[in-house]
Amino acid sequence: MSTKVDLNNIMDITGAEAALIADHEGNLIESVNVEYDKNIAAMIQMAFTMNRDLSKDIGNGDLEQVFARSSDGFFVANKLQSNHIIMLLSKDNSKLGMLLKMLSTISK
């Protein structure tokens, strides 16, 4: 990855509780506070790929982000450059705006 992303700094700024970067093949690049991080990296890459294909099939253009909310929080996964995916997780729904703003900033 040509630009270094500081996951700890991102977590401090946004209040995210965990963060992960995977490559386009689902290999773990880096993680902070993610249990089973290699498995999560593979799963987020697969989810991103499936949603990217769905977005193209329904004519919605190129997928840039996947968002999922559950009863105990949410995660957001974003394209990071052309070959990586970054995922941020939080249990506090009020932090969504800050996470989205940060992802928009670092994904450009």
Secondary structure, 3 states (H helix, E strand, C coil): CCCCCCHHHHHHHHCCCEEEEEECCCCEEEEECCCCHHHHHHHHHHHHHHHHHHHHHCCCCCCCEEEEEECCEEEEEEEECCCEEEEEEECCHHHHHHHHHHHHHHCC
